[in-house]
Amino acid sequence: MASAYIDTYYSRTVATSETYPAATGRTQTDVCIVGGGLAGLTAGLKLARSGRKVVLLEAQRVAWGASGRNGGFVSAGYATGLSSIERRVGRDQAKELYRLSMEGVEIVRRTIDELDLQDAKLVPGIAKALRYDSRGALQAACETQQREFGLNLRYLPRDEVRRLFVSPKYHEAILDEGAFHFHPLNYGRALAREAASLGSAIHENSPVISVDLEGARKIIRTRDAEIAAEHVVFTTGGYTGAVLPALKRAFLPIATYVLLTEHAPELVRSAIRTRAAILDDRRAGDYYRLVEDGSRILWGGRITTRTTDPRDIAALLRREMVTTYPQLAGLKVEIAWSGLMAYARHLMPQIGQWKPGAWYCTAFGGHGMNTTAIGGMVIAEGITGESDRYRLFAPFGLAWNGGILGRTAAQLTYWSYQAADAAKEFRSR
């Protein structure tokens, strides 16, 4: 019996109900993908289109983890800023990596068009907003990105920001008109359907229990199956187990929380008067958007290293929402949920070849919708020999996560960011 998706807005509005059988017996294949999130599904579809025989193993359901229960934001960039990337790899390579992130946005958009995915519910526009006056820095950054990368950006001064987002908290914003938000679970399931239609074997409820990566043929075992493959790709994200210890040690599982409000179009309209989504510029800040034709708000935030759910997710997030928009004090929460993202300590995706024939493509936390797409694509290109673009991510490898001390340091870092953000906000009052 197939395991269920957790109760989220996305699982409640999923477009199709197909399931995939658990893996059984012995199978030989060209590529075995471990993990059925968006990175694994993107790689699998690209490989299938390239004529490779693919077996994909998912421990739960297709897009069950962060891939199918996130905020649904698709925009260029990474969890860390361009200046941090430049310090590690230099200006030229940093710009090349940023362009890959832009390509990831276009991969998702193009796939939605090619497969005519009306159920992906694509809505254009994401605004990145500040809760303080940057004194010209935000507008200058907007002009720089327009000039260097050709992004379709528009600077919004305070009056325009507060007309669209009726909150005293916001001072200015950049509207990325080339970015969009969408229904990631419907998108992920569509990738699986298309890969299956091309002959890929998709298996749900098939957790991998052991691997042997030493020989020319890699051996991957589930409870009831053994797969021999020339290549194996690990795309397991925040729910990575201990099958490949080097991968387990190289990321921090970070939790984030999301709520869905009740259906209340007039009340929602009193606060948010645009279909563009909003991304709070604070580190670990809020991100939210309208769904169901503007009648509900999907609101996310509260990043933490705590991997167990707090007692009342809805109350925590609702407090943030009402603090931002006091006019929403009467808006009720219908459902709230959490999920684990994978973060590397360097805040970049971990994409590469661990040893010949063994690949990894993970740690997309904080900016996963575009980076899962380009990550899956460049790994598939590496396997087929089409390109070696995956090597651009080599400086951001499987660095040790620091164990318990790493989690503590990450949480302390987030708290320090929050304190700094609060100080900026206070000074702008």
C-alpha positions in Angstrom: 0.0 0.0 0.0 1.4 3.4 -1.0 2.3 5.8 1.8 0.3 9.0 1.9 1.5 12.6 1.4 1.4 14.7 4.6 -1.6 17.0 4.8 -0.7 20.2 3.0 -2.3 22.7 0.6 -0.5 20.8 -2.2 -1.6 17.3 -1.3 -5.2 18.6 -1.0 -5.1 20.1 -4.5 -3.0 17.4 -6.2 -4.2 17.0 -9.8 -3.7 13.2 -10.3 -3.7 10.1 -8.2 -1.4 7.6 -9.9 1.0 5.6 -7.8 4.1 3.6 -8.7 4.8 0.1 -7.5 7.6 -0.8 -5.0 10.7 -2.2 -6.5 11.0 -6.0 -6.6 13.3 -8.5 -8.1 16.7 -8.0 -9.9 17.1 -5.4 -12.5 19.9 -4.0 -14.7 19.8 -0.4 -15.8 22.0 2.3 -17.1 21.2 4.8 -14.2 19.7 4.3 -10.8 18.4 7.5 -9.1 17.9 7.4 -5.4 15.4 10.0 -4.4 12.2 11.1 -6.2 12.3 14.8 -5.5 12.6 17.5 -8.2 16.4 17.0 -8.7 16.1 13.3 -9.2 13.0 13.6 -11.4 14.6 16.3 -13.6 17.8 14.2 -14.0 15.6 11.1 -14.7 13.6 12.8 -17.4 16.6 14.3 -19.1 18.3 10.9 -19.1 15.2 9.2 -20.4 15.0 11.7 -23.2 18.6 10.9 -24.0 17.8 7.3 -24.5 19.1 6.0 -21.1 17.4 3.2 -19.2 16.5 4.7 -15.8 15.3 3.2 -12.5 14.2 5.8 -9.9 13.8 4.7 -6.2 11.7 6.8 -3.8 11.4 5.9 -0.2 7.9 7.5 0.1 6.0 9.1 -2.7 7.2 11.1 -5.7 8.0 14.7 -4.5 7.0 13.6 -0.9 9.7 15.8 0.9 10.6 19.4 0.4 10.0 19.2 -3.3 6.3 18.8 -2.9 5.5 21.0 0.2 7.6 24.2 -0.2 6.6 27.8 -0.9 6.6 27.3 -4.6 8.9 30.2 -5.5 11.0 29.9 -8.7 13.6 32.7 -9.1 17.3 33.0 -9.9 20.0 32.8 -7.2 21.2 30.5 -4.4 20.7 30.4 -0.6 23.9 32.5 -0.3 24.6 35.7 -2.1 26.7 36.4 -5.2 29.3 38.2 -3.1 29.9 35.1 -1.0 30.2 32.9 -4.1 32.7 35.4 -5.6 34.9 35.2 -2.5 35.2 31.5 -2.9 35.5 31.0 -6.7 36.2 34.5 -8.1 34.0 36.8 -10.1 33.9 35.0 -13.5 33.0 31.6 -12.1 30.5 33.2 -9.7 28.7 34.9 -12.6 28.7 31.6 -14.5 27.1 29.9 -11.5 24.5 32.6 -11.2 23.6 32.2 -14.9 23.1 28.5 -14.2 20.6 29.4 -11.6 18.8 31.6 -14.1 18.8 28.6 -16.5 17.2 26.6 -13.8 14.2 29.0 -13.7 13.9 28.6 -17.5 14.1 24.8 -17.3 11.0 24.8 -15.0 9.1 27.3 -17.1 10.0 25.5 -20.4 8.9 22.1 -18.9 5.6 23.5 -17.8 5.0 24.9 -21.4 6.2 21.7 -23.1 4.0 19.4 -21.0 1.1 21.9 -21.0 0.9 21.7 -17.2 -2.1 23.9 -16.4 -2.2 22.2 -12.9 1.2 23.7 -12.2 -0.7 27.0 -11.7 2.1 29.3 -12.7 1.8 32.9 -11.6 4.4 35.5 -12.6 6.2 37.8 -10.2 8.2 37.7 -7.0 9.0 40.8 -4.9 12.0 40.9 -2.6 11.1 43.4 0.1 13.1 45.2 2.8 11.8 46.2 6.3 14.3 49.0 6.4 15.5 51.9 4.2 18.6 50.8 2.3 19.4 54.4 1.4 19.8 53.7 -2.3 21.6 50.3 -2.0 18.6 48.2 -3.1 18.0 50.3 -6.2 21.7 50.2 -7.1 21.7 46.4 -6.7 18.6 46.2 -8.9 20.4 48.2 -11.6 23.6 46.1 -11.3 21.6 42.8 -11.8 19.7 44.2 -14.7 23.0 45.3 -16.4 25.1 42.2 -15.6 22.5 39.4 -16.0 19.6 41.0 -18.0 17.1 40.1 -15.3 13.6 41.6 -15.7 13.6 43.6 -12.5 11.7 46.7 -11.4 12.6 48.8 -8.3 9.5 49.6 -6.1 9.8 52.7 -3.8 8.0 52.7 -0.5 4.7 54.2 -1.8 4.3 51.6 -4.4 5.3 48.7 -2.1 2.8 49.8 0.5 0.1 50.1 -2.2 0.6 46.5 -3.2 1.5 45.1 0.2 -0.6 47.1 2.7 1.8 46.9 5.6 3.7 49.5 7.6 6.7 47.1 7.8 7.9 47.4 4.2 10.1 50.3 2.9 11.1 49.2 -0.6 11.3 46.2 -2.9 12.6 44.7 -6.1 10.0 43.0 -8.3 11.4 40.2 -10.4 8.9 40.0 -13.2 10.8 37.0 -14.8 10.4 34.9 -11.6 7.2 33.0 -10.8 5.4 30.9 -8.2 3.6 27.6 -8.8 2.3 24.2 -7.5 5.5 22.2 -7.0 3.8 18.8 -6.2 1.7 18.8 -9.4 4.9 19.8 -11.3 6.9 17.0 -9.7 4.3 14.4 -10.4 4.1 15.5 -14.0 7.9 15.0 -14.3 7.4 11.4 -13.1 4.6 10.8 -15.5 6.6 12.0 -18.4 9.7 10.0 -17.5 7.5 6.9 -17.0 5.9 7.4 -20.4 9.5 7.3 -21.9 10.2 3.9 -20.3 11.7 4.9 -16.9 10.9 2.6 -14.0 9.6 4.8 -11.1 9.3 3.0 -7.8 7.6 4.5 -4.7 7.8 3.0 -1.2 11.3 1.7 -2.0 13.8 2.9 0.5 17.4 1.9 -0.3 18.9 -0.2 2.5 22.5 -0.7 1.1 24.7 0.2 -1.8 27.9 -1.2 -3.2 29.7 1.4 -5.2 33.1 -0.2 -5.8 32.6 -2.1 -9.0 32.0 -1.0 -12.5 28.3 -2.0 -11.9 26.9 -0.3 -8.8 24.6 -2.5 -6.7 21.6 -0.8 -5.0 19.4 -2.8 -2.7 15.9 -2.2 -1.3 14.0 -4.7 0.9 12.7 -6.6 -2.1 14.9 -5.5 -5.0 18.5 -5.4 -6.3 19.4 -3.0 -9.0 22.7 -3.1 -10.9 23.5 0.1 -12.7 26.4 1.8 -14.5 25.7 5.0 -12.6 23.9 5.8 -9.4 22.7 9.3 -8.5 21.8 10.3 -4.9 19.2 13.1 -4.8 17.8 12.6 -1.3 17.7 16.1 0.2 16.8 16.8 3.8 15.6 13.2 4.3 19.0 11.6 3.4 19.7 8.5 5.4 22.9 6.8 6.3 23.3 4.6 3.1 26.0 7.0 1.8 27.7 8.3 5.0 29.7 10.9 3.2 26.4 12.5 2.1 24.7 12.2 5.4 27.6 14.0 7.1 27.7 16.8 4.6 24.4 18.6 5.1 22.3 20.1 7.9 18.6 19.3 8.0 16.8 22.6 8.5 13.1 22.8 9.1 10.7 25.4 7.8 7.0 25.9 8.4 4.1 26.9 6.1 0.4 27.7 6.8 -2.7 28.1 4.6 -5.4 30.5 5.6 -9.1 30.1 5.4 -11.0 31.2 2.2 -11.6 35.0 2.8 -11.0 36.9 -0.4 -12.1 40.4 0.9 -10.0 40.2 4.0 -7.0 38.9 2.0 -7.4 41.8 -0.5 -7.3 44.3 2.4 -3.6 43.3 2.9 -2.2 42.0 -0.4 -3.2 43.6 -3.7 -1.1 41.9 -6.2 -0.7 38.3 -7.5 3.1 38.6 -7.1 4.6 36.6 -4.3 6.7 38.3 -1.6 10.0 37.2 -0.2 11.1 39.0 3.0 14.8 40.0 2.7 15.5 39.1 6.3 17.6 36.0 6.8 15.1 33.3 7.8 12.3 35.8 7.1 8.8 35.3 5.7 7.8 34.2 2.3 4.2 34.2 1.1 1.8 34.3 -1.8 -1.8 34.2 -2.7 -3.4 30.9 -3.9 -6.9 29.9 -5.2 -7.4 33.1 -7.2 -6.3 35.3 -4.4 -8.8 34.0 -1.8 -6.2 32.4 0.6 -2.6 33.1 1.7 0.1 30.5 1.8 2.6 31.8 4.4 6.0 30.3 5.2 8.9 31.1 7.5 10.5 30.2 10.8 13.7 28.4 9.7 15.2 26.4 12.5 17.6 23.5 13.1 14.9 21.8 15.2 13.8 18.8 13.2 10.7 18.0 15.4 7.6 20.1 15.0 6.9 22.7 17.7 3.6 22.3 19.5 1.7 24.8 17.4 3.1 25.6 14.0 0.0 27.6 13.0 0.2 29.9 16.0 3.9 30.7 15.4 3.4 31.6 11.8 0.1 33.4 12.3 1.8 35.7 14.8 4.3 36.7 12.1 1.5 37.2 9.6 -0.6 39.4 11.9 2.5 41.4 13.0 3.1 42.2 9.4 -0.5 42.8 8.5 -2.6 43.8 11.6 -5.7 43.9 9.5 -5.5 40.1 9.2 -6.1 39.6 12.9 -9.4 37.9 12.2 -8.1 35.6 9.5 -8.1 32.0 10.5 -5.6 29.3 9.7 -6.9 26.2 8.0 -3.8 24.0 8.0 -0.1 24.2 8.8 2.8 21.9 8.1 6.6 21.6 8.2 9.3 20.0 6.1 13.1 19.4 6.1 15.5 21.1 3.7 19.1 20.2 3.2 21.7 22.9 3.7 25.4 22.7 3.3 27.5 24.8 5.6 28.6 26.9 2.6 24.9 27.4 1.6 25.4 26.2 -2.0 24.1 23.0 -3.6 26.3 20.0 -3.5 26.5 18.7 -7.0 29.2 16.4 -8.4 30.7 12.9 -8.7 31.8 11.2 -5.5 33.7 8.4 -7.3 33.4 7.1 -10.9 29.8 6.3 -11.6 28.5 7.6 -8.2 27.0 11.0 -8.3 25.3 13.4 -5.7 22.9 16.2 -6.3 21.5 17.7 -3.1 21.5 20.5 -0.5 19.1 22.8 -2.3 17.7 24.4 0.9 16.5 28.0 0.6 16.5 28.2 -3.2 15.5 24.8 -4.4 13.1 25.2 -7.2 15.5 26.6 -9.7 18.6 24.8 -8.4 17.1 21.3 -8.3 16.3 21.9 -12.0 19.8 22.9 -13.0 21.4 20.4 -10.7 19.5 17.5 -12.1 20.2 18.8 -15.6 24.0 19.1 -15.2 24.3 15.7 -13.5 22.4 14.1 -16.4 24.7 15.9 -18.9 27.7 14.6 -17.0 26.4 11.0 -17.2 25.7 11.3 -21.0 28.9 13.1 -21.7 27.0 16.1 -23.1 28.8 18.5 -20.8 30.9 18.8 -17.6 29.1 21.8 -16.2 28.6 20.0 -12.9 32.3 20.8 -12.3 31.4 24.4 -11.7 30.1 23.3 -8.3 33.3 21.5 -7.4 34.4 24.2 -4.9 31.2 23.5 -2.9 31.7 19.8 -2.2 30.7 17.5 0.6 32.2 19.5 3.5 31.5 18.1 6.9 28.4 19.6 8.5 30.0 19.8 12.0 27.7 17.3 13.6 25.8 18.5 16.7 28.2 21.5 16.9 27.3 22.3 13.3 23.6 22.4 14.1 24.2 24.6 17.1 26.4 27.0 15.2 23.8 27.2 12.4 21.0 28.0 14.8 23.2 30.7 16.6 24.0 32.1 13.2 20.4 32.4 12.3 19.6 34.1 15.6 22.4 36.6 15.0 21.0 37.4 11.5 17.6 37.9 13.0 19.0 40.2 15.7 20.8 42.2 13.0 17.7 42.4 10.9 15.6 43.6 13.8 18.2 46.3 14.5 18.0 47.5 10.9 14.2 47.5 11.1 14.2 49.5 14.4 16.5 52.2 12.9 14.2 52.7 10.0 11.1 53.4 12.1 
